Amino acid sequence: QVQLVESGGGLVQAGGSLRLSCAASGTISRINSMRWYRQAPGQQRELVAAITRGGSTNYADSVKGRFTISRDNAKNTMYLQMNSLRPEDTAVYYCNADIRSERGFYYAHWGQGTQVTVSS
């Protein structure tokens, strides 16, 4: 079956940078859109950035100009470059992807999340 695994989270000071990765593994036929979500304690999960298979991107207003989403289709991997981090960026970041494990329907998969903590 398909798994998504995030990595790259950690503790960083305000103004610093982190690069998150999301690697899909298993039996994968095709990955369409991929997305990064985040969820802070006591808050709803929110969409941070999304990228289509062809590379079209969208960002939440709160991260636009600071974060960059990208993907490597050959590696079944998505990235989130986070620059100029702020304490309010602190959250668990989740990978989400629409994956077809074999010909047929796509299924939305979620990773386990990776913690990003930005200190002031």
DSSP file (Angstrom, degrees, kcal/mol; ACC not computed):
  #  RESIDUE AA STRUCTURE BP1 BP2  ACC     N-H-->O    O-->H-N    N-H-->O    O-->H-N    TCO  KAPPA ALPHA  PHI   PSI    X-CA   Y-CA   Z-CA
    1    1 A Q              0   0    0      0, 0.0     2,-0.3     0, 0.0    27,-0.1   0.000 360.0 360.0 360.0 172.5    0.0    0.0    0.0
    2    2 A V        -     0   0    0     24,-0.2     2,-0.4    25,-0.1    24,-0.2  -0.624 360.0-174.9 -89.8 139.6    0.9    3.6   -0.3
    3    3 A Q  E     -A   25   0A   0     22,-2.3    22,-2.5    -2,-0.3     2,-0.4  -0.980  13.2-155.9-129.9 146.4    2.6    5.6    2.4
    4    4 A L  E     -A   24   0A   0    106,-0.4   108,-0.6    -2,-0.4     2,-0.5  -0.990  13.4-171.7-118.2 129.6    3.6    9.3    2.8
    5    5 A V  E     -A   23   0A   0     18,-2.0    18,-2.4    -2,-0.4     2,-0.2  -0.974   7.0-155.8-127.4 119.8    6.4   10.2    5.1
    6    6 A E  E     +A   22   0A   0     -2,-0.5     2,-0.3    16,-0.2    16,-0.2  -0.619  19.1 167.3 -88.7 151.4    7.3   13.8    6.0
    7    7 A S  E     +A   21   0A   0     14,-2.1    14,-2.7    -2,-0.2   107,-0.1  -0.966  40.8  66.3-152.7 166.0   10.7   14.8    7.2
    8    8 A G        +     0   0    0      1,-0.3    11,-0.4    -2,-0.3    14,-0.0   0.338  62.9 132.7 103.0  -5.8   12.7   17.9    7.7
    9    9 A G        +     0   0    0     12,-0.1     2,-0.3     9,-0.1    -1,-0.3  -0.200  22.8 118.9 -71.1 169.9   10.9   19.4   10.6
   10   10 A G  E     -d  116   0B   0    105,-0.8   107,-2.7   104,-0.1     2,-0.5  -0.989  60.8 -48.4 165.0-165.6   12.6   20.7   13.7
   11   11 A L  E     +d  117   0B   0     -2,-0.3     2,-0.3   105,-0.2   107,-0.2  -0.868  53.2 165.2-103.4 129.9   13.3   23.7   15.9
   12   12 A V  E     -d  118   0B   0    105,-2.6   107,-2.3    -2,-0.5     2,-0.1  -0.990  34.5-112.4-143.3 149.6   14.4   27.0   14.3
   13   13 A Q  E >   -d  119   0B   0     -2,-0.3     3,-2.4   105,-0.2    72,-0.2  -0.459  51.5 -80.3 -78.2 154.6   14.7   30.6   15.4
   14   14 A A  T 3  S+     0   0    0    105,-2.7    72,-0.2     1,-0.3    -1,-0.1  -0.266 120.8  29.2 -53.4 136.8   12.5   33.2   13.9
   15   15 A G  T 3  S+     0   0    0     70,-3.2    69,-0.6     1,-0.3    -1,-0.3   0.255  99.9 114.5  92.2 -11.1   13.9   34.3   10.5
   16   16 A G    <   -     0   0    0     -3,-2.4    69,-2.4    69,-0.2     2,-0.3  -0.084  58.0-121.9 -83.4-174.1   15.4   30.9    9.9
   17   17 A S        -     0   0    0     66,-0.2     2,-0.3    67,-0.2    66,-0.2  -0.933  20.0-177.9-133.4 152.5   14.6   28.4    7.3
   18   18 A L  E     - B   0  82A   0     64,-2.1    64,-3.3    -2,-0.3     2,-0.5  -0.979  15.8-146.8-142.5 152.3   13.6   24.7    7.0
   19   19 A R  E     - B   0  81A   0    -11,-0.4     2,-0.3    -2,-0.3    62,-0.2  -0.968  15.6-160.0-123.3 116.0   13.0   22.4    4.1
   20   20 A L  E     - B   0  80A   0     60,-2.6    60,-2.2    -2,-0.5     2,-0.4  -0.677   4.4-161.7 -92.3 147.2   10.3   19.8    4.5
   21   21 A S  E     -AB   7  79A   0    -14,-2.7   -14,-2.1    -2,-0.3     2,-0.4  -0.954   8.8-165.6-126.1 148.7   10.1   16.7    2.4
   22   22 A C  E     -AB   6  78A   0     56,-2.5    56,-2.4    -2,-0.4     2,-0.5  -0.949  10.9-168.5-133.9 113.0    7.3   14.3    1.7
   23   23 A A  E     -AB   5  77A   0    -18,-2.4   -18,-2.0    -2,-0.4     2,-0.4  -0.892   7.7-152.7-108.0 126.5    8.2   11.0    0.1
   24   24 A A  E     +A    4   0A   0     52,-2.8     2,-0.3    -2,-0.5   -20,-0.2  -0.803  20.9 174.8 -95.3 136.4    5.5    8.7   -1.3
   25   25 A S  E     +A    3   0A   0    -22,-2.5   -22,-2.3    -2,-0.4     2,-0.3  -0.902  30.8  52.9-137.6 166.5    6.3    5.0   -1.3
   26   26 A G  S    S-     0   0    0     -2,-0.3     2,-1.0   -24,-0.2   -24,-0.2  -0.720 102.4 -15.7 108.6-161.1    4.6    1.8   -2.2
   27   27 A T  S    S+     0   0    0     -2,-0.3     2,-0.5   -26,-0.0   -25,-0.1  -0.722  74.5 173.0 -84.2 106.0    2.7    0.8   -5.3
   28   28 A I        +     0   0    0     -2,-1.0    73,-0.3     1,-0.2     3,-0.1  -0.962  24.6 173.4-123.3 123.4    2.1    4.1   -7.0
   29   29 A S  S    S-     0   0    0     71,-3.2     2,-0.3    -2,-0.5    72,-0.2   0.862  73.9 -18.5 -87.9 -46.2    0.6    4.5  -10.4
   30   30 A R  E     -E  100   0B   0     70,-1.7    70,-3.0    72,-0.1     2,-0.5  -0.968  49.9-147.2-163.4 143.2    0.3    8.2  -10.4
   31   31 A I  E     +E   99   0B   0     -2,-0.3    68,-0.2    68,-0.2     3,-0.1  -0.977  19.2 179.3-115.3 121.6    0.3   11.2   -8.0
   32   32 A N  E     +     0   0B   0     66,-2.6    -1,-0.1    -2,-0.5    67,-0.0   0.497  58.2   3.6 -87.3-123.4   -1.9   14.1   -9.0
   33   33 A S  E     -     0   0B   0     19,-0.1    65,-2.4    64,-0.1     2,-0.3  -0.299  64.2-164.3 -66.0 146.1   -2.1   17.1   -6.7
   34   34 A M  E     -EF  97  51B   0     17,-2.7    17,-2.8    63,-0.2     2,-0.3  -0.954   8.6-172.6-127.2 150.3    0.0   17.3   -3.6
   35   35 A R  E     -EF  96  50B   0     61,-3.3    61,-2.5    -2,-0.3     2,-0.5  -0.975  21.7-139.4-143.9 151.7   -0.5   19.6   -0.7
   36   36 A W  E     +EF  95  49B   0     13,-2.8    12,-3.1    -2,-0.3    13,-1.6  -0.972  25.4 179.7-109.7 128.7    1.0   20.8    2.6
   37   37 A Y  E     -EF  94  47B   0     57,-2.8    57,-2.7    -2,-0.5     2,-0.3  -0.802   7.5-160.7-115.3 163.0   -1.3   21.4    5.5
   38   38 A R  E     -EF  93  46B   0      8,-2.2     8,-2.9    -2,-0.3     2,-0.4  -0.993   5.4-165.6-143.8 153.8   -0.5   22.5    9.0
   39   39 A Q  E     -E   92   0B   0     53,-2.0    53,-2.4    -2,-0.3     6,-0.2  -0.955   4.0-163.4-143.2 119.9   -2.2   22.4   12.3
   40   40 A A    >   -     0   0    0      4,-0.4     3,-2.2    -2,-0.4    51,-0.1  -0.655  46.3 -76.0 -94.9 156.4   -1.4   24.3   15.4
   41   41 A P  T 3  S+     0   0    0      0, 0.0    -1,-0.1     0, 0.0     3,-0.1  -0.262 118.5   7.4 -54.4 132.1   -2.7   23.3   18.9
   42   42 A G  T 3  S+     0   0    0      1,-0.2     2,-0.3    -3,-0.1    -3,-0.0   0.524 112.8 102.2  75.3   5.8   -6.3   24.3   19.3
   43   43 A Q  S <  S-     0   0    0     -3,-2.2    -1,-0.2     1,-0.0     2,-0.1  -0.798  75.3-101.2-120.2 162.1   -6.6   25.4   15.7
   44   44 A Q        -     0   0    0     -2,-0.3    -4,-0.4     1,-0.1     2,-0.3  -0.432  44.8 -97.8 -74.8 152.7   -8.1   23.9   12.5
   45   45 A R        -     0   0    0     -6,-0.2     2,-0.4    -2,-0.1    -6,-0.2  -0.567  48.4-163.5 -69.1 132.6   -5.9   22.2   10.0
   46   46 A E  E     -F   38   0B   0     -8,-2.9    -8,-2.2    -2,-0.3     2,-0.4  -0.911  22.5-111.3-124.7 148.9   -5.2   24.7    7.2
   47   47 A L  E     +F   37   0B   0     -2,-0.4   -10,-0.3   -10,-0.2     3,-0.1  -0.633  31.2 177.0 -76.1 127.5   -4.0   24.4    3.7
   48   48 A V  E     -     0   0B   0    -12,-3.1    12,-2.7    -2,-0.4     2,-0.3   0.856  62.2 -17.9 -96.1 -49.8   -0.5   25.9    3.4
   49   49 A A  E     -FG  36  59B   0    -13,-1.6   -13,-2.8    10,-0.2    -1,-0.4  -0.988  54.9-160.0-158.8 153.7    0.4   25.2   -0.2
   50   50 A A  E     -FG  35  58B   0      8,-2.3     8,-1.9    -2,-0.3     2,-0.4  -0.978   3.4-169.7-139.2 151.2   -0.7   23.0   -3.1
   51   51 A I  E     -FG  34  57B   0    -17,-2.8   -17,-2.7    -2,-0.3     6,-0.2  -0.991  14.4-139.8-144.2 133.1    1.0   21.9   -6.3
   52   52 A T    >   -     0   0    0      4,-2.4     3,-1.4    -2,-0.4   -19,-0.1  -0.339  36.6-101.4 -81.5 170.4   -0.5   20.0   -9.3
   53   53 A R  T 3  S+     0   0    0      1,-0.3    20,-0.1     2,-0.1    -1,-0.1   0.858 124.9  53.4 -60.2 -34.0    1.4   17.3  -11.1
   54   54 A G  T 3  S-     0   0    0      2,-0.1    -1,-0.3     1,-0.0   -22,-0.0   0.518 124.4-101.8 -81.2  -4.7    2.3   19.8  -13.8
   55   55 A G    <   +     0   0    0     -3,-1.4     2,-0.3     1,-0.3    -2,-0.1   0.492  68.0 148.3 102.1   3.8    3.7   22.3  -11.3
   56   56 A S        -     0   0    0      1,-0.0    -4,-2.4    -5,-0.0    -1,-0.3  -0.560  31.5-159.5 -71.2 135.5    1.0   24.8  -10.8
   57   57 A T  E     -G   51   0B   0     -2,-0.3     2,-0.3    -6,-0.2    -6,-0.2  -0.827  20.8-173.2-123.4 155.3    1.1   26.2   -7.3
   58   58 A N  E     -G   50   0B   0     -8,-1.9    -8,-2.3    -2,-0.3     2,-0.3  -0.989  11.0-165.2-141.8 146.2   -1.1   28.0   -4.8
   59   59 A Y  E     -G   49   0B   0     -2,-0.3   -10,-0.2   -10,-0.2     2,-0.1  -0.955  27.0-108.5-132.5 148.5   -0.3   29.4   -1.4
   60   60 A A    >>  -     0   0    0    -12,-2.7     3,-1.7    -2,-0.3     4,-1.3  -0.491  36.9-118.4 -65.5 145.6   -2.1   30.6    1.7
   61   61 A D  T 34 S+     0   0    0      1,-0.3     3,-0.2     2,-0.2    -1,-0.1   0.834 111.4  63.5 -57.2 -32.4   -1.8   34.3    2.0
   62   62 A S  T 34 S+     0   0    0      1,-0.2    -1,-0.3     3,-0.0   -14,-0.1   0.699 114.1  30.5 -68.4 -18.9    0.1   33.9    5.3
   63   63 A V  T X> S+     0   0    0     -3,-1.7     3,-2.4   -15,-0.2     4,-2.3   0.474  84.7 126.8-117.4  -5.9    3.0   32.1    3.6
   64   64 A K  T 3< S+     0   0    0     -4,-1.3     4,-0.1     1,-0.3   -15,-0.0  -0.303  80.5  17.0 -59.4 131.7    3.0   33.7    0.2
   65   65 A G  T 34 S+     0   0    0      2,-0.5    -1,-0.3     1,-0.0     3,-0.1   0.223 125.3  59.1  90.2 -14.3    6.5   35.0   -0.6
   66   66 A R  T <4 S+     0   0    0     -3,-2.4    17,-1.8     1,-0.1     2,-0.3   0.711  98.5  52.8-112.7 -36.1    8.1   33.0    2.2
   67   67 A F  E  <  -C   82   0A   0     -4,-2.3    -2,-0.5    15,-0.2     2,-0.4  -0.774  60.1-164.0-106.3 148.9    7.3   29.4    1.3
   68   68 A T  E     -C   81   0A   0     13,-2.3    13,-2.9    -2,-0.3     2,-0.4  -0.983   5.1-157.8-133.1 122.5    7.9   27.6   -1.9
   69   69 A I  E     +C   80   0A   0     -2,-0.4     2,-0.3    11,-0.2    11,-0.2  -0.783  22.7 159.2 -97.0 142.5    6.3   24.3   -2.8
   70   70 A S  E     -C   79   0A   0      9,-1.9     9,-2.9    -2,-0.4     2,-0.3  -0.938  19.1-154.8-151.2 171.3    7.9   22.0   -5.3
   71   71 A R  E     -C   78   0A   0     -2,-0.3     2,-0.5     7,-0.3     7,-0.2  -0.994  15.1-148.0-152.3 155.4    7.9   18.4   -6.4
   72   72 A D  E >>> -C   77   0A   0      5,-3.1     5,-1.8    -2,-0.3     3,-1.0  -0.916  12.7-169.8-124.2 100.2   10.0   15.8   -8.1
   73   73 A N  G >45S+     0   0    0     -2,-0.5     3,-0.6     1,-0.3    -1,-0.1   0.829  85.1  59.3 -63.9 -32.4    7.7   13.4   -9.9
   74   74 A A  G 345S+     0   0    0      1,-0.2    -1,-0.3    -3,-0.1    -2,-0.0   0.802 114.6  37.1 -65.6 -27.7   10.5   11.0  -10.7
   75   75 A K  G <45S-     0   0    0     -3,-1.0    -1,-0.2     2,-0.2   -51,-0.2   0.406 104.3-127.7-101.6  -0.5   11.1   10.6   -7.0
   76   76 A N  T <<5 +     0   0    0     -4,-0.7   -52,-2.8    -3,-0.6     2,-0.4   0.909  67.0 133.8  51.8  44.4    7.5   10.8   -5.9
   77   77 A T  E   < -BC  23  72A   0     -5,-1.8    -5,-3.1   -54,-0.2     2,-0.3  -0.965  42.8-162.5-132.2 141.2    8.5   13.5   -3.5
   78   78 A M  E     -BC  22  71A   0    -56,-2.4   -56,-2.5    -2,-0.4     2,-0.3  -0.902  11.4-160.6-119.6 150.2    7.2   16.9   -2.6
   79   79 A Y  E     -BC  21  70A   0     -9,-2.9    -9,-1.9    -2,-0.3     2,-0.4  -0.907  13.2-160.2-130.0 155.7    9.1   19.7   -0.8
   80   80 A L  E     -BC  20  69A   0    -60,-2.2   -60,-2.6    -2,-0.3     2,-0.6  -0.889   9.7-160.6-136.2 106.7    8.3   22.8    1.1
   81   81 A Q  E     -BC  19  68A   0    -13,-2.9   -13,-2.3    -2,-0.4     2,-0.6  -0.788  12.2-165.8 -86.0 120.1   11.0   25.4    1.4
   82   82 A M  E     +BC  18  67A   0    -64,-3.3   -64,-2.1    -2,-0.6     2,-0.3  -0.935  11.4 173.4-115.4 114.7   10.2   27.6    4.3
   83   83 A N        +     0   0    0    -17,-1.8   -66,-0.2    -2,-0.6   -67,-0.2  -0.752  59.3  23.4-115.4 164.0   12.1   30.9    4.7
   84   84 A S  S    S-     0   0    0    -69,-0.6    -1,-0.2    -2,-0.3   -67,-0.2   0.901  84.8-160.2  48.9  48.5   11.7   33.8    7.0
   85   85 A L        -     0   0    0    -69,-2.4   -70,-3.2    -3,-0.2   -69,-0.2  -0.263   8.1-160.0 -65.6 145.0    9.9   31.6    9.5
   86   86 A R    >   -     0   0    0    -72,-0.2     3,-2.4    -3,-0.1     4,-0.3  -0.848  32.2-109.6-120.7 156.0    7.8   33.2   12.2
   87   87 A P  G >  S+     0   0    0      0, 0.0     3,-1.9     0, 0.0    31,-0.4   0.846 117.3  63.5 -54.6 -33.7    6.6   31.9   15.5
   88   88 A E  G 3  S+     0   0    0      1,-0.3   -48,-0.0   -48,-0.0    -3,-0.0   0.588  89.2  69.2 -70.0  -8.1    3.1   31.7   14.1
   89   89 A D  G <  S+     0   0    0     -3,-2.4    -1,-0.3    29,-0.0     2,-0.2   0.550  71.2 120.3 -80.8  -8.0    4.3   29.1   11.6
   90   90 A T    <   +     0   0    0     -3,-1.9     2,-0.3    -4,-0.3    27,-0.2  -0.393  40.7 106.4 -60.9 125.0    4.7   26.7   14.5
   91   91 A A  E    S- H   0 116B   0     25,-1.9    25,-2.6    -2,-0.2     2,-0.6  -0.965  75.9 -79.9-178.3 170.2    2.6   23.7   13.8
   92   92 A V  E     -EH  39 115B   0    -53,-2.4   -53,-2.0    -2,-0.3     2,-0.5  -0.860  47.4-146.1 -87.4 126.2    2.5   20.1   12.7
   93   93 A Y  E     -EH  38 114B   0     21,-2.9    21,-2.0    -2,-0.6     2,-0.4  -0.837  14.1-162.7-101.0 129.2    2.9   20.0    9.0
   94   94 A Y  E     -E   37   0B   0    -57,-2.7   -57,-2.8    -2,-0.5     2,-0.4  -0.890  12.5-138.3-116.3 139.6    1.1   17.3    7.1
   95   95 A C  E     -E   36   0B   0     -2,-0.4    16,-2.3   -59,-0.2     2,-0.4  -0.772  21.8-175.7 -90.4 137.7    1.6   16.0    3.6
   96   96 A N  E     +EI  35 110B   0    -61,-2.5   -61,-3.3    -2,-0.4     2,-0.3  -1.000   5.7 171.6-135.0 137.0   -1.5   15.2    1.5
   97   97 A A  E     -EI  34 109B   0     12,-2.0    12,-3.1    -2,-0.4     2,-0.8  -0.999  34.6-129.9-149.3 143.3   -1.5   13.7   -1.9
   98   98 A D  E     - I   0 108B   0    -65,-2.4   -66,-2.6    -2,-0.3     2,-0.4  -0.843  42.9-179.9 -91.4 110.3   -4.0   12.3   -4.4
   99   99 A I  E     -EI  31 107B   0      8,-2.5     8,-2.1    -2,-0.8     2,-0.6  -0.927  28.6-157.4-124.3 135.5   -2.6    8.9   -5.3
  100  100 A R  E     -E   30   0B   0    -70,-3.0   -71,-3.2    -2,-0.4   -70,-1.7  -0.948   5.7-170.2-106.4 113.3   -3.6    6.2   -7.6
  101  101 A S  S    S-     0   0    0     -2,-0.6     2,-0.3     4,-0.3    -1,-0.1   0.763  76.2  -6.8 -76.4 -24.5   -2.0    2.9   -6.6
  102  102 A E  S    S-     0   0    0      3,-0.3    -1,-0.2    -3,-0.1   -73,-0.1  -0.932 107.9 -52.1-155.0 172.7   -3.1    1.2   -9.7
  103  103 A R  S    S+     0   0    0     -2,-0.3     2,-0.3    -3,-0.1    -2,-0.1  -0.283 104.8  51.6 -55.4 128.5   -5.4    2.1  -12.6
  104  104 A G  S    S+     0   0    0     -4,-0.0     2,-0.1    -3,-0.0    -1,-0.1  -0.994  93.7   5.3 147.4-139.3   -8.7    3.3  -11.2
  105  105 A F        -     0   0    0     -2,-0.3    -4,-0.3     1,-0.1    -3,-0.3  -0.456  61.9-122.7 -83.5 152.1   -9.7    5.9   -8.6
  106  106 A Y        -     0   0    0     -6,-0.1     2,-0.4    -2,-0.1    -6,-0.2  -0.623  23.1-157.8 -85.2 152.1   -7.5    8.3   -6.8
  107  107 A Y  E     -I   99   0B   0     -8,-2.1    -8,-2.5    -2,-0.2     2,-0.6  -0.999  19.0-121.5-134.2 134.6   -7.4    8.3   -3.0
  108  108 A A  E     -I   98   0B   0     -2,-0.4     2,-0.3   -10,-0.2   -10,-0.2  -0.653  33.9-167.2 -78.6 118.5   -6.3   11.1   -0.7
  109  109 A H  E     -I   97   0B   0    -12,-3.1   -12,-2.0    -2,-0.6     2,-0.4  -0.781   5.2-155.2-106.8 151.0   -3.4   10.0    1.5
  110  110 A W  E     -I   96   0B   0     -2,-0.3  -106,-0.4   -14,-0.2   -14,-0.2  -0.953   8.5-137.2-124.2 143.2   -2.0   11.7    4.5
  111  111 A G        -     0   0    0    -16,-2.3  -106,-0.2    -2,-0.4     3,-0.1  -0.334  31.8-106.2 -84.4 177.5    1.4   11.5    6.1
  112  112 A Q        -     0   0    0   -108,-0.6  -107,-0.1     1,-0.2   -18,-0.1   0.632  61.5-115.5 -82.5 -14.5    2.0   11.3    9.8
  113  113 A G        -     0   0    0    -18,-0.1     2,-0.4     1,-0.1   -19,-0.2   0.086  16.8-125.6  96.4 151.4    3.1   14.9   10.2
  114  114 A T  E     - H   0  93B   0    -21,-2.0   -21,-2.9  -107,-0.1     2,-0.3  -1.000  24.6-119.7-135.1 135.5    6.3   16.6   11.1
  115  115 A Q  E     - H   0  92B   0     -2,-0.4  -105,-0.8   -23,-0.2     2,-0.5  -0.560  23.7-171.6 -80.6 130.5    6.7   19.2   13.8
  116  116 A V  E     -dH  10  91B   0    -25,-2.6   -25,-1.9    -2,-0.3     2,-0.5  -0.989   5.5-176.8-118.7 122.5    7.9   22.6   13.0
  117  117 A T  E     -d   11   0B   0   -107,-2.7  -105,-2.6    -2,-0.5     2,-0.6  -0.979   6.8-167.9-124.1 123.9    8.7   24.9   15.9
  118  118 A V  E     -d   12   0B   0     -2,-0.5     2,-0.3   -31,-0.4  -105,-0.2  -0.946  10.6-157.7-113.7 117.9    9.8   28.5   15.4
  119  119 A S  E      d   13   0B   0   -107,-2.3  -105,-2.7    -2,-0.6    -2,-0.0  -0.660 360.0 360.0 -96.1 150.5   11.1   30.3   18.5
  120  120 A S              0   0    0     -2,-0.3    -1,-0.1  -107,-0.2  -107,-0.1   0.399 360.0 360.0 -98.3 360.0   11.2   34.0   19.0
